[in-house]
Amino acid sequence: MTLDQLRYIIVTADTGNITEAARKLFISQPSLSNAIHALEKEMHVSIFVRSSRGVTPTPEGETLLGYARQVMAQIALMEEEYQGTGTARRQFSVSTQHYSFSVKAFSQLLQEYPGPEYHFAIRETRTYEILEDVASFKSEVGVLYCNDFNEAVMTREFRDHGLSFHLLFEATPHVFLCASHPLAKKAVLTTEDLDPYPRLSYEQGDHNSFYFAEELQSTRRCARDISVSDRATLFNLLIGLSGYTICSGILNTDLNGDNIVARPLAVKDAMRIGYVVKDGVQPGRFARRYIELLSKYTKGSANERSV
């Protein structure tokens, strides 16, 4: 087993195509296929399932890829620590629920980084995929929340995925509305105030459990529910349909403008928003700085955190 072989299977898994992976790796397709076959033979597993549409990891392959990413991540950390002045292409990835402060911290990180070459990625994605991304080293940091309702389930998921959760702040529930919404004039809202309006939430795919919902009060019955997959669509529907969503109350006017407002919701609940990292793995330079920026942009009370 060589480091090149580990790098080969990671790139192949990320592209899902042998030809494309070979192009990115600057090797021939037969050489890449032979290297993967040799690793499969040595490890006694089938790493990929081949089809006319490309390649996908097998369950055993996903496990091996997790170890491979861990090895390559540790090597990258060593290079950062001891070859910090080198010209290697730097990499950093974060997976997050749909929070504007996560994007702002990521944007600030990019502005601070002066390197000539890098590949940074931010994935606003589903809750379970955040856990999977960090567990498999696709991302160094994941950002999500716990509360009294989902904490037992999430704690078990953290344990099963080999992750540790670190609290950033606790937020009281707020309702996001368009600035022209009839309820926007009220200082505090109740759940009964929301009943006549459509509720917007982020769909969670195959793991569409209430425990993985991004929104508080997700188990409360609503006559009109709308699921979306991205933040831009959700905000557009908040404006176009006079809908609402329940979340942390943190808004970034630089990113979202003045069309959306946050109003406190009178319920006994709280969001403990934090980040997850892989157990036993020291975060790299960019991950450490990103976590510092998350802390910076989430300091203070819910109202003070509206930046």
ZADO-1210 file (C-alpha; in nm, 4 decimals, padded with zeros to 6 digits):
<atoms>
<atom x="00.0000" y="00.0000" z="00.0000" code="MET" pos="1"/>
<atom x="00.1346" y="00.3425" z="-00.0957" code="THR" pos="2"/>
<atom x="00.0271" y="00.7009" z="-00.0339" code="LEU" pos="3"/>
<atom x="-00.0273" y="00.7371" z="-00.4068" code="ASP" pos="4"/>
<atom x="-00.2773" y="00.4513" z="-00.3997" code="GLN" pos="5"/>
<atom x="-00.4664" y="00.6173" z="-00.1152" code="LEU" pos="6"/>
<atom x="-00.4721" y="00.9446" z="-00.3047" code="ARG" pos="7"/>
<atom x="-00.5896" y="00.7621" z="-00.6173" code="TYR" pos="8"/>
<atom x="-00.8924" y="00.6034" z="-00.4508" code="ILE" pos="9"/>
<atom x="-00.9902" y="00.9336" z="-00.2841" code="ILE" pos="10"/>
<atom x="-00.9853" y="01.1229" z="-00.6141" code="VAL" pos="11"/>
<atom x="-01.1688" y="00.8376" z="-00.7878" code="THR" pos="12"/>
<atom x="-01.4400" y="00.8360" z="-00.5201" code="ALA" pos="13"/>
<atom x="-01.4753" y="01.2148" z="-00.5395" code="ASP" pos="14"/>
<atom x="-01.5105" y="01.2183" z="-00.9185" code="THR" pos="15"/>
<atom x="-01.7049" y="00.8932" z="-00.9555" code="GLY" pos="16"/>
<atom x="-01.5327" y="00.8306" z="-01.2859" code="ASN" pos="17"/>
<atom x="-01.2049" y="00.6527" z="-01.3630" code="ILE" pos="18"/>
<atom x="-01.1309" y="00.8576" z="-01.6753" code="THR" pos="19"/>
<atom x="-01.1905" y="01.1893" z="-01.4982" code="GLU" pos="20"/>
<atom x="-00.9892" y="01.0781" z="-01.1947" code="ALA" pos="21"/>
<atom x="-00.6955" y="00.9752" z="-01.4169" code="ALA" pos="22"/>
<atom x="-00.7064" y="01.3150" z="-01.5867" code="ARG" pos="23"/>
<atom x="-00.6970" y="01.4962" z="-01.2516" code="LYS" pos="24"/>
<atom x="-00.4136" y="01.2734" z="-01.1290" code="LEU" pos="25"/>
<atom x="-00.2121" y="01.3157" z="-01.4522" code="PHE" pos="26"/>
<atom x="-00.1782" y="00.9413" z="-01.5037" code="ILE" pos="27"/>
<atom x="-00.3176" y="00.7046" z="-01.7640" code="SER" pos="28"/>
<atom x="-00.6492" y="00.5309" z="-01.7067" code="GLN" pos="29"/>
<atom x="-00.4917" y="00.1793" z="-01.7180" code="PRO" pos="30"/>
<atom x="-00.2320" y="00.2855" z="-01.4590" code="SER" pos="31"/>
<atom x="-00.5048" y="00.4140" z="-01.2276" code="LEU" pos="32"/>
<atom x="-00.7156" y="00.1005" z="-01.2709" code="SER" pos="33"/>
<atom x="-00.4145" y="-00.1238" z="-01.2046" code="ASN" pos="34"/>
<atom x="-00.3238" y="00.0713" z="-00.8902" code="ALA" pos="35"/>
<atom x="-00.6787" y="00.0392" z="-00.7546" code="ILE" pos="36"/>
<atom x="-00.6951" y="-00.3321" z="-00.8379" code="HIS" pos="37"/>
<atom x="-00.3615" y="-00.3877" z="-00.6623" code="ALA" pos="38"/>
<atom x="-00.4867" y="-00.2108" z="-00.3487" code="LEU" pos="39"/>
<atom x="-00.8107" y="-00.4094" z="-00.3546" code="GLU" pos="40"/>
<atom x="-00.6121" y="-00.7316" z="-00.3782" code="LYS" pos="41"/>
<atom x="-00.3801" y="-00.6306" z="-00.0945" code="GLU" pos="42"/>
<atom x="-00.6658" y="-00.5175" z="00.1342" code="MET" pos="43"/>
<atom x="-00.8944" y="-00.8095" z="00.0366" code="HIS" pos="44"/>
<atom x="-01.1884" y="-00.5786" z="-00.0408" code="VAL" pos="45"/>
<atom x="-01.3727" y="-00.4479" z="-00.3437" code="SER" pos="46"/>
<atom x="-01.3406" y="-00.0721" z="-00.3125" code="ILE" pos="47"/>
<atom x="-01.5641" y="00.0286" z="-00.6025" code="PHE" pos="48"/>
<atom x="-01.8596" y="-00.1021" z="-00.7968" code="VAL" pos="49"/>
<atom x="-01.8023" y="-00.0396" z="-01.1691" code="ARG" pos="50"/>
<atom x="-02.0863" y="00.0366" z="-01.4080" code="SER" pos="51"/>
<atom x="-02.1455" y="00.2181" z="-01.7361" code="SER" pos="52"/>
<atom x="-02.2238" y="00.5312" z="-01.5341" code="ARG" pos="53"/>
<atom x="-01.8948" y="00.5296" z="-01.3459" code="GLY" pos="54"/>
<atom x="-01.7804" y="00.3960" z="-01.0093" code="VAL" pos="55"/>
<atom x="-01.9320" y="00.4111" z="-00.6610" code="THR" pos="56"/>
<atom x="-01.7737" y="00.2942" z="-00.3348" code="PRO" pos="57"/>
<atom x="-01.8925" y="-00.0311" z="-00.1810" code="THR" pos="58"/>
<atom x="-01.9734" y="-00.0307" z="00.1926" code="PRO" pos="59"/>
<atom x="-01.6278" y="-00.1842" z="00.2554" code="GLU" pos="60"/>
<atom x="-01.4813" y="00.0743" z="00.0206" code="GLY" pos="61"/>
<atom x="-01.6417" y="00.3602" z="00.2158" code="GLU" pos="62"/>
<atom x="-01.4736" y="00.2307" z="00.5314" code="THR" pos="63"/>
<atom x="-01.1367" y="00.2064" z="00.3590" code="LEU" pos="64"/>
<atom x="-01.1816" y="00.5535" z="00.2101" code="LEU" pos="65"/>
<atom x="-01.2437" y="00.6888" z="00.5600" code="GLY" pos="66"/>
<atom x="-00.9084" y="00.5515" z="00.6741" code="TYR" pos="67"/>
<atom x="-00.7419" y="00.6799" z="00.3567" code="ALA" pos="68"/>
<atom x="-00.8755" y="01.0310" z="00.4096" code="ARG" pos="69"/>
<atom x="-00.7601" y="01.0195" z="00.7712" code="GLN" pos="70"/>
<atom x="-00.4068" y="00.9243" z="00.6636" code="VAL" pos="71"/>
<atom x="-00.3955" y="01.1960" z="00.3965" code="MET" pos="72"/>
<atom x="-00.5402" y="01.4525" z="00.6366" code="ALA" pos="73"/>
<atom x="-00.2685" y="01.3775" z="00.8895" code="GLN" pos="74"/>
<atom x="-00.0021" y="01.4111" z="00.6215" code="ILE" pos="75"/>
<atom x="-00.1493" y="01.7472" z="00.5196" code="ALA" pos="76"/>
<atom x="-00.1332" y="01.8605" z="00.8834" code="LEU" pos="77"/>
<atom x="00.2317" y="01.7579" z="00.9030" code="MET" pos="78"/>
<atom x="00.3062" y="01.9525" z="00.5860" code="GLU" pos="79"/>
<atom x="00.1277" y="02.2590" z="00.7205" code="GLU" pos="80"/>
<atom x="00.3185" y="02.2382" z="01.0476" code="GLU" pos="81"/>
<atom x="00.6657" y="02.1750" z="00.9101" code="TYR" pos="82"/>
<atom x="00.6473" y="02.3043" z="00.5522" code="GLN" pos="83"/>
<atom x="00.4275" y="02.6067" z="00.6051" code="GLY" pos="84"/>
<atom x="00.6284" y="02.8165" z="00.3636" code="THR" pos="85"/>
<atom x="00.5947" y="02.5664" z="00.0799" code="GLY" pos="86"/>
<atom x="00.3904" y="02.6139" z="-00.2350" code="THR" pos="87"/>
<atom x="00.1681" y="02.3082" z="-00.1990" code="ALA" pos="88"/>
<atom x="-00.1984" y="02.3564" z="-00.2870" code="ARG" pos="89"/>
<atom x="-00.3838" y="02.4039" z="00.0429" code="ARG" pos="90"/>
<atom x="-00.7187" y="02.2428" z="00.1108" code="GLN" pos="91"/>
<atom x="-00.9973" y="02.2932" z="00.3619" code="PHE" pos="92"/>
<atom x="-01.3620" y="02.1854" z="00.3703" code="SER" pos="93"/>
<atom x="-01.6519" y="02.2511" z="00.6063" code="VAL" pos="94"/>
<atom x="-02.0022" y="02.1015" z="00.6092" code="SER" pos="95"/>
<atom x="-02.2763" y="02.3015" z="00.7770" code="THR" pos="96"/>
<atom x="-02.6434" y="02.3457" z="00.8313" code="GLN" pos="97"/>
<atom x="-02.7826" y="02.6550" z="00.6605" code="HIS" pos="98"/>
<atom x="-02.6336" y="02.9311" z="00.8764" code="TYR" pos="99"/>
<atom x="-02.5234" y="03.2706" z="00.7443" code="SER" pos="100"/>
<atom x="-02.2529" y="03.2969" z="01.0118" code="PHE" pos="101"/>
<atom x="-02.0948" y="02.9774" z="00.8753" code="SER" pos="102"/>
<atom x="-02.0712" y="03.1402" z="00.5324" code="VAL" pos="103"/>
<atom x="-01.9415" y="03.4677" z="00.6754" code="LYS" pos="104"/>
<atom x="-01.6653" y="03.2878" z="00.8675" code="ALA" pos="105"/>
<atom x="-01.5739" y="03.0938" z="00.5534" code="PHE" pos="106"/>
<atom x="-01.5641" y="03.4145" z="00.3472" code="SER" pos="107"/>
<atom x="-01.3400" y="03.5820" z="00.6042" code="GLN" pos="108"/>
<atom x="-01.1078" y="03.2808" z="00.6049" code="LEU" pos="109"/>
<atom x="-01.0661" y="03.3095" z="00.2282" code="LEU" pos="110"/>
<atom x="-00.9999" y="03.6832" z="00.2524" code="GLN" pos="111"/>
<atom x="-00.7249" y="03.6224" z="00.5081" code="GLU" pos="112"/>
<atom x="-00.5521" y="03.3463" z="00.3137" code="TYR" pos="113"/>
<atom x="-00.2825" y="03.4903" z="00.0823" code="PRO" pos="114"/>
<atom x="-00.1708" y="03.1644" z="-00.0807" code="GLY" pos="115"/>
<atom x="-00.1458" y="03.1402" z="-00.4611" code="PRO" pos="116"/>
<atom x="-00.3183" y="02.8002" z="-00.4815" code="GLU" pos="117"/>
<atom x="-00.5947" y="02.6456" z="-00.2739" code="TYR" pos="118"/>
<atom x="-00.9107" y="02.4374" z="-00.2874" code="HIS" pos="119"/>
<atom x="-01.1568" y="02.5358" z="-00.0153" code="PHE" pos="120"/>
<atom x="-01.5122" y="02.4007" z="-00.0001" code="ALA" pos="121"/>
<atom x="-01.8229" y="02.4816" z="00.2025" code="ILE" pos="122"/>
<atom x="-02.1169" y="02.2417" z="00.1883" code="ARG" pos="123"/>
<atom x="-02.4519" y="02.3664" z="00.3143" code="GLU" pos="124"/>
<atom x="-02.6092" y="02.0251" z="00.3398" code="THR" pos="125"/>
<atom x="-02.8336" y="01.7861" z="00.5298" code="ARG" pos="126"/>
<atom x="-02.7728" y="01.7100" z="00.8949" code="THR" pos="127"/>
<atom x="-02.6803" y="01.3435" z="00.8522" code="TYR" pos="128"/>
<atom x="-02.4496" y="01.4253" z="00.5628" code="GLU" pos="129"/>
<atom x="-02.2615" y="01.6668" z="00.7880" code="ILE" pos="130"/>
<atom x="-02.1892" y="01.3773" z="01.0235" code="LEU" pos="131"/>
<atom x="-02.0857" y="01.1540" z="00.7333" code="GLU" pos="132"/>
<atom x="-01.8642" y="01.4223" z="00.5777" code="ASP" pos="133"/>
<atom x="-01.6658" y="01.4846" z="00.8956" code="VAL" pos="134"/>
<atom x="-01.6470" y="01.1146" z="00.9837" code="ALA" pos="135"/>
<atom x="-01.5070" y="01.0328" z="00.6391" code="SER" pos="136"/>
<atom x="-01.2723" y="01.3370" z="00.6321" code="PHE" pos="137"/>
<atom x="-01.4510" y="01.5010" z="00.3424" code="LYS" pos="138"/>
<atom x="-01.4762" y="01.7975" z="00.5791" code="SER" pos="139"/>
<atom x="-01.2612" y="01.8942" z="00.8750" code="GLU" pos="140"/>
<atom x="-01.5411" y="02.0792" z="01.0548" code="VAL" pos="141"/>
<atom x="-01.9185" y="02.0373" z="01.0720" code="GLY" pos="142"/>
<atom x="-02.1632" y="02.2988" z="01.2080" code="VAL" pos="143"/>
<atom x="-02.5033" y="02.1979" z="01.3498" code="LEU" pos="144"/>
<atom x="-02.7234" y="02.2238" z="01.6570" code="TYR" pos="145"/>
<atom x="-02.8634" y="02.0165" z="01.9422" code="CYS" pos="146"/>
<atom x="-03.1576" y="02.0805" z="02.1714" code="ASN" pos="147"/>
<atom x="-03.3468" y="01.8912" z="02.4400" code="ASP" pos="148"/>
<atom x="-03.5548" y="01.7107" z="02.1769" code="PHE" pos="149"/>
<atom x="-03.2761" y="01.5713" z="01.9584" code="ASN" pos="150"/>
<atom x="-02.9802" y="01.5636" z="02.1966" code="GLU" pos="151"/>
<atom x="-02.9981" y="01.1943" z="02.2908" code="ALA" pos="152"/>
<atom x="-03.0154" y="01.0893" z="01.9246" code="VAL" pos="153"/>
<atom x="-02.7448" y="01.3334" z="01.8155" code="MET" pos="154"/>
<atom x="-02.5136" y="01.2282" z="02.1006" code="THR" pos="155"/>
<atom x="-02.5460" y="00.8675" z="01.9860" code="ARG" pos="156"/>
<atom x="-02.4732" y="00.9714" z="01.6273" code="GLU" pos="157"/>
<atom x="-02.1649" y="01.1649" z="01.7375" code="PHE" pos="158"/>
<atom x="-02.0399" y="00.8564" z="01.9204" code="ARG" pos="159"/>
<atom x="-02.1145" y="00.6209" z="01.6315" code="ASP" pos="160"/>
<atom x="-01.9383" y="00.8505" z="01.3836" code="HIS" pos="161"/>
<atom x="-01.6385" y="00.9102" z="01.6110" code="GLY" pos="162"/>
<atom x="-01.7074" y="01.2832" z="01.6466" code="LEU" pos="163"/>
<atom x="-01.6916" y="01.5338" z="01.9310" code="SER" pos="164"/>
<atom x="-01.9345" y="01.8256" z="01.9626" code="PHE" pos="165"/>
<atom x="-01.8140" y="02.1658" z="02.0858" code="HIS" pos="166"/>
<atom x="-02.0656" y="02.4337" z="02.1863" code="LEU" pos="167"/>
<atom x="-02.0364" y="02.7755" z="02.0239" code="LEU" pos="168"/>
<atom x="-02.3442" y="02.9428" z="02.1737" code="PHE" pos="169"/>
<atom x="-02.7028" y="02.8873" z="02.2820" code="GLU" pos="170"/>
<atom x="-02.9765" y="03.0658" z="02.0877" code="ALA" pos="171"/>
<atom x="-03.3407" y="03.1245" z="02.1714" code="THR" pos="172"/>
<atom x="-03.5869" y="03.0422" z="01.8916" code="PRO" pos="173"/>
<atom x="-03.6539" y="03.3136" z="01.6355" code="HIS" pos="174"/>
<atom x="-03.8833" y="03.3288" z="01.3350" code="VAL" pos="175"/>
<atom x="-03.7471" y="03.4380" z="00.9981" code="PHE" pos="176"/>
<atom x="-03.9985" y="03.6440" z="00.7990" code="LEU" pos="177"/>
<atom x="-03.9887" y="03.8822" z="00.5063" code="CYS" pos="178"/>
<atom x="-03.9702" y="04.2446" z="00.6199" code="ALA" pos="179"/>
<atom x="-04.3159" y="04.3164" z="00.4726" code="SER" pos="180"/>
<atom x="-04.4837" y="04.0195" z="00.6449" code="HIS" pos="181"/>
<atom x="-04.7866" y="04.1152" z="00.8602" code="PRO" pos="182"/>
<atom x="-04.6187" y="03.9547" z="01.1632" code="LEU" pos="183"/>
<atom x="-04.2946" y="04.1495" z="01.1183" code="ALA" pos="184"/>
<atom x="-04.4471" y="04.4406" z="01.3113" code="LYS" pos="185"/>
<atom x="-04.4845" y="04.2299" z="01.6270" code="LYS" pos="186"/>
<atom x="-04.2031" y="04.2339" z="01.8821" code="ALA" pos="187"/>
<atom x="-04.2610" y="03.8710" z="01.9922" code="VAL" pos="188"/>
<atom x="-04.4488" y="03.5944" z="01.8124" code="LEU" pos="189"/>
<atom x="-04.6423" y="03.2911" z="01.9343" code="THR" pos="190"/>
<atom x="-04.6918" y="02.9597" z="01.7578" code="THR" pos="191"/>
<atom x="-05.0589" y="03.0506" z="01.7152" code="GLU" pos="192"/>
<atom x="-04.9529" y="03.3641" z="01.5241" code="ASP" pos="193"/>
<atom x="-04.7793" y="03.1381" z="01.2724" code="LEU" pos="194"/>
<atom x="-05.0692" y="02.9006" z="01.2061" code="ASP" pos="195"/>
<atom x="-05.2177" y="03.0846" z="00.9024" code="PRO" pos="196"/>
<atom x="-04.8861" y="03.0918" z="00.7156" code="TYR" pos="197"/>
<atom x="-04.6773" y="02.8321" z="00.5254" code="PRO" pos="198"/>
<atom x="-04.3880" y="02.6755" z="00.7161" code="ARG" pos="199"/>
<atom x="-04.0577" y="02.6355" z="00.5323" code="LEU" pos="200"/>
<atom x="-03.7970" y="02.3774" z="00.6235" code="SER" pos="201"/>
<atom x="-03.4898" y="02.2087" z="00.4786" code="TYR" pos="202"/>
<atom x="-03.5557" y="01.8586" z="00.3479" code="GLU" pos="203"/>
<atom x="-03.3343" y="01.5860" z="00.4923" code="GLN" pos="204"/>
<atom x="-03.3484" y="01.3173" z="00.2228" code="GLY" pos="205"/>
<atom x="-03.3249" y="00.9545" z="00.3316" code="ASP" pos="206"/>
<atom x="-03.2726" y="01.0639" z="00.6939" code="HIS" pos="207"/>
<atom x="-03.5866" y="01.2783" z="00.7069" code="ASN" pos="208"/>
<atom x="-03.6383" y="01.2296" z="01.0803" code="SER" pos="209"/>
<atom x="-03.7631" y="01.5009" z="01.3143" code="PHE" pos="210"/>
<atom x="-03.4396" y="01.4459" z="01.5074" code="TYR" pos="211"/>
<atom x="-03.2342" y="01.5667" z="01.2090" code="PHE" pos="212"/>
<atom x="-03.4520" y="01.8681" z="01.1286" code="ALA" pos="213"/>
<atom x="-03.2750" y="02.2036" z="01.1203" code="GLU" pos="214"/>
<atom x="-03.5811" y="02.3880" z="01.2467" code="GLU" pos="215"/>
<atom x="-03.7146" y="02.4022" z="01.6000" code="LEU" pos="216"/>
<atom x="-04.0750" y="02.2973" z="01.6694" code="GLN" pos="217"/>
<atom x="-04.0547" y="02.0596" z="01.3710" code="SER" pos="218"/>
<atom x="-04.2974" y="01.8110" z="01.5291" code="THR" pos="219"/>
<atom x="-04.5707" y="02.0717" z="01.5650" code="ARG" pos="220"/>
<atom x="-04.8487" y="02.0127" z="01.3135" code="ARG" pos="221"/>
<atom x="-04.8707" y="02.2655" z="01.0332" code="CYS" pos="222"/>
<atom x="-05.1413" y="02.2739" z="00.7655" code="ALA" pos="223"/>
<atom x="-04.9036" y="02.3972" z="00.4933" code="ARG" pos="224"/>
<atom x="-04.5476" y="02.2633" z="00.4863" code="ASP" pos="225"/>
<atom x="-04.2892" y="02.3409" z="00.2196" code="ILE" pos="226"/>
<atom x="-03.9514" y="02.1655" z="00.2020" code="SER" pos="227"/>
<atom x="-03.6537" y="02.3149" z="00.0200" code="VAL" pos="228"/>
<atom x="-03.2913" y="02.2170" z="-00.0301" code="SER" pos="229"/>
<atom x="-03.1059" y="02.5500" z="-00.0279" code="ASP" pos="230"/>
<atom x="-03.1053" y="02.8778" z="00.1611" code="ARG" pos="231"/>
<atom x="-03.1630" y="03.1037" z="-00.1415" code="ALA" pos="232"/>
<atom x="-03.4841" y="02.9197" z="-00.2302" code="THR" pos="233"/>
<atom x="-03.6037" y="02.9309" z="00.1294" code="LEU" pos="234"/>
<atom x="-03.5480" y="03.3066" z="00.1512" code="PHE" pos="235"/>
<atom x="-03.7185" y="03.3646" z="-00.1849" code="ASN" pos="236"/>
<atom x="-04.0227" y="03.1710" z="-00.0638" code="LEU" pos="237"/>
<atom x="-04.0246" y="03.3584" z="00.2662" code="LEU" pos="238"/>
<atom x="-04.0671" y="03.6730" z="00.0596" code="ILE" pos="239"/>
<atom x="-04.2898" y="03.5427" z="-00.2186" code="GLY" pos="240"/>
<atom x="-04.5314" y="03.3348" z="-00.0090" code="LEU" pos="241"/>
<atom x="-04.5271" y="03.5178" z="00.3259" code="SER" pos="242"/>
<atom x="-04.3902" y="03.2009" z="00.4791" code="GLY" pos="243"/>
<atom x="-04.1776" y="03.1514" z="00.7888" code="TYR" pos="244"/>
<atom x="-03.9102" y="02.9294" z="00.9348" code="THR" pos="245"/>
<atom x="-03.7942" y="02.8857" z="01.2947" code="ILE" pos="246"/>
<atom x="-03.4224" y="02.8984" z="01.3656" code="CYS" pos="247"/>
<atom x="-03.1457" y="03.0745" z="01.5581" code="SER" pos="248"/>
<atom x="-03.2283" y="03.4336" z="01.4654" code="GLY" pos="249"/>
<atom x="-02.8816" y="03.5098" z="01.3306" code="ILE" pos="250"/>
<atom x="-02.8917" y="03.7103" z="01.0097" code="LEU" pos="251"/>
<atom x="-02.6097" y="03.8470" z="00.7988" code="ASN" pos="252"/>
<atom x="-02.7268" y="04.1579" z="00.6168" code="THR" pos="253"/>
<atom x="-02.4101" y="04.1568" z="00.4036" code="ASP" pos="254"/>
<atom x="-02.5188" y="03.8234" z="00.2566" code="LEU" pos="255"/>
<atom x="-02.8978" y="03.8374" z="00.2883" code="ASN" pos="256"/>
<atom x="-02.9816" y="04.2065" z="00.2602" code="GLY" pos="257"/>
<atom x="-03.2624" y="04.3723" z="00.4553" code="ASP" pos="258"/>
<atom x="-03.5524" y="04.1698" z="00.3121" code="ASN" pos="259"/>
<atom x="-03.5527" y="03.9115" z="00.5937" code="ILE" pos="260"/>
<atom x="-03.6070" y="03.9899" z="00.9626" code="VAL" pos="261"/>
<atom x="-03.5917" y="03.7780" z="01.2782" code="ALA" pos="262"/>
<atom x="-03.8518" y="03.7936" z="01.5551" code="ARG" pos="263"/>
<atom x="-03.8360" y="03.6064" z="01.8904" code="PRO" pos="264"/>
<atom x="-04.0715" y="03.3123" z="01.9334" code="LEU" pos="265"/>
<atom x="-04.2389" y="03.2656" z="02.2734" code="ALA" pos="266"/>
<atom x="-04.1613" y="02.8969" z="02.3342" code="VAL" pos="267"/>
<atom x="-03.9514" y="02.7166" z="02.5942" code="LYS" pos="268"/>
<atom x="-03.6772" y="02.5811" z="02.3721" code="ASP" pos="269"/>
<atom x="-03.3180" y="02.6601" z="02.2826" code="ALA" pos="270"/>
<atom x="-03.0661" y="02.5730" z="02.0135" code="MET" pos="271"/>
<atom x="-02.7174" y="02.4714" z="02.1263" code="ARG" pos="272"/>
<atom x="-02.5241" y="02.5470" z="01.8108" code="ILE" pos="273"/>
<atom x="-02.1715" y="02.4135" z="01.7814" code="GLY" pos="274"/>
<atom x="-01.9204" y="02.2386" z="01.5635" code="TYR" pos="275"/>
<atom x="-01.8088" y="01.8775" z="01.5326" code="VAL" pos="276"/>
<atom x="-01.4629" y="01.7455" z="01.4532" code="VAL" pos="277"/>
<atom x="-01.3207" y="01.3963" z="01.4270" code="LYS" pos="278"/>
<atom x="-01.2111" y="01.2439" z="01.7573" code="ASP" pos="279"/>
<atom x="-00.8354" y="01.2156" z="01.7999" code="GLY" pos="280"/>
<atom x="-00.7540" y="01.4354" z="01.4997" code="VAL" pos="281"/>
<atom x="-00.5881" y="01.7711" z="01.5562" code="GLN" pos="282"/>
<atom x="-00.7605" y="02.0376" z="01.3398" code="PRO" pos="283"/>
<atom x="-00.5360" y="02.1951" z="01.0776" code="GLY" pos="284"/>
<atom x="-00.4366" y="02.5590" z="01.0489" code="ARG" pos="285"/>
<atom x="-00.7394" y="02.6573" z="00.8417" code="PHE" pos="286"/>
<atom x="-00.9814" y="02.4573" z="01.0556" code="ALA" pos="287"/>
<atom x="-00.8479" y="02.6229" z="01.3705" code="ARG" pos="288"/>
<atom x="-00.8859" y="02.9687" z="01.2198" code="ARG" pos="289"/>
<atom x="-01.2335" y="02.8869" z="01.0891" code="TYR" pos="290"/>
<atom x="-01.3428" y="02.7800" z="01.4385" code="ILE" pos="291"/>
<atom x="-01.2033" y="03.1078" z="01.5772" code="GLU" pos="292"/>
<atom x="-01.4058" y="03.3004" z="01.3206" code="LEU" pos="293"/>
<atom x="-01.7196" y="03.1035" z="01.4050" code="LEU" pos="294"/>
<atom x="-01.6726" y="03.2051" z="01.7685" code="SER" pos="295"/>
<atom x="-01.6164" y="03.5663" z="01.6667" code="LYS" pos="296"/>
<atom x="-01.9335" y="03.5905" z="01.4589" code="TYR" pos="297"/>
<atom x="-02.1558" y="03.4187" z="01.7160" code="THR" pos="298"/>
<atom x="-02.0614" y="03.6068" z="02.0306" code="LYS" pos="299"/>
<atom x="-02.3181" y="03.7778" z="02.2484" code="GLY" pos="300"/>
<atom x="-02.6947" y="03.7460" z="02.2748" code="SER" pos="301"/>
<atom x="-02.9220" y="03.6414" z="01.9875" code="ALA" pos="302"/>
<atom x="-02.9993" y="04.0044" z="01.8999" code="ASN" pos="303"/>
<atom x="-02.6339" y="04.1079" z="01.9195" code="GLU" pos="304"/>
<atom x="-02.5385" y="03.8202" z="01.6920" code="ARG" pos="305"/>
<atom x="-02.7481" y="03.9597" z="01.4064" code="SER" pos="306"/>
<atom x="-02.4609" y="04.0832" z="01.1911" code="VAL" pos="307"/>
</atoms>
